[in-house]
């Protein structure tokens, strides 16, 4: 993903929220994820995401992370989602 993110979290409450999301997204978990746009994605977590330092378009540094979901039944379908965009996570199995 590189060093740049469309959104970075700089407030402690936002950083705490994405860190909590990481605990809900272990590798190989089957999940349903809803994002801020209203889209919902079902898939398998490829690897537990990590909160990392990024820079936004204005040069502001902050934290975010990327969740990669895939669907082993429909290769090569996959999607990368920014942790800051995730609103809910539901375990499917």
C-alpha positions as CSV (number, residue, x, y, z in Angstrom):
1,X,0.0,0.0,0.0
2,X,2.9,2.3,0.4
3,X,3.3,5.1,2.9
4,X,0.3,7.2,1.9
5,X,-3.4,6.8,3.0
6,X,-6.4,8.7,2.0
7,X,-7.3,9.1,5.7
8,X,-5.0,9.0,8.8
9,X,-6.1,8.8,12.4
10,X,-4.5,11.4,14.7
11,X,-6.9,11.6,17.6
12,X,-6.4,9.0,20.3
13,X,-10.0,7.8,20.3
14,X,-9.8,7.1,16.5
15,X,-6.5,5.3,16.9
16,X,-8.0,3.2,19.8
17,X,-11.0,2.3,17.6
18,X,-8.8,1.0,14.7
19,X,-6.6,-0.9,17.2
20,X,-9.8,-2.6,18.6
21,X,-10.8,-3.6,15.0
22,X,-7.5,-5.4,14.6
23,X,-8.4,-7.7,17.5
24,X,-11.7,-8.5,15.7
25,X,-9.9,-9.5,12.5
26,X,-7.6,-12.5,13.1
27,X,-6.1,-14.3,10.0
28,X,-8.4,-16.7,8.2
29,X,-11.5,-15.5,10.0
30,X,-14.7,-15.4,7.9
31,X,-16.2,-12.0,8.4
32,X,-18.9,-9.6,7.1
33,X,-17.5,-6.0,7.1
34,X,-19.6,-2.8,6.6
35,X,-17.8,0.3,5.6
36,X,-18.7,4.0,5.8
37,X,-20.1,4.1,2.3
38,X,-22.7,1.5,3.2
39,X,-21.0,-1.3,1.2
40,X,-20.9,-4.7,2.9
41,X,-18.1,-7.2,2.1
42,X,-18.0,-10.9,3.0
43,X,-14.7,-12.7,2.9
44,X,-11.8,-14.4,4.7
45,X,-9.2,-12.2,6.4
46,X,-6.0,-13.0,4.5
47,X,-3.7,-11.8,7.4
48,X,-4.5,-9.8,10.6
49,X,-4.1,-6.2,9.7
50,X,-1.5,-4.0,11.4
51,X,-1.9,-0.4,12.5
52,X,0.9,1.5,10.8
53,X,2.1,5.1,10.4
54,X,0.9,6.8,7.1
55,X,0.8,10.2,5.6
56,X,-2.2,11.8,4.0
57,X,-2.3,14.0,0.9
58,X,-1.7,17.1,3.0
59,X,1.4,15.6,4.6
60,X,-0.2,14.9,8.0
61,X,1.1,11.8,9.7
62,X,-1.2,9.5,11.5
63,X,-2.3,5.9,11.8
64,X,-4.3,3.5,9.7
65,X,-4.1,0.0,8.4
66,X,-5.4,-2.2,5.6
67,X,-7.6,-5.2,5.8
68,X,-7.4,-7.6,2.9
69,X,-10.4,-9.9,2.4
70,X,-10.6,-12.7,-0.2
71,X,-13.1,-15.3,-1.2
72,X,-11.4,-18.7,-1.6
73,X,-14.5,-19.9,-3.5
74,X,-14.2,-17.1,-6.1
75,X,-10.5,-16.6,-6.9
76,X,-9.1,-14.1,-7.6
77,X,-11.7,-11.9,-5.8
78,X,-10.1,-9.8,-3.1
79,X,-10.6,-6.3,-1.6
80,X,-8.4,-4.0,0.4
81,X,-10.2,-1.9,3.0
82,X,-8.8,0.9,5.2
83,X,-9.4,0.2,8.9
84,X,-10.6,3.8,9.3
85,X,-13.5,3.2,6.8
86,X,-14.8,0.1,8.7
87,X,-17.9,0.6,10.7
88,X,-18.8,-3.0,11.8
89,X,-17.3,-6.4,11.8
90,X,-19.4,-9.6,12.2
91,X,-17.8,-13.0,12.5
92,X,-19.4,-15.6,10.2
93,X,-18.1,-18.8,11.5
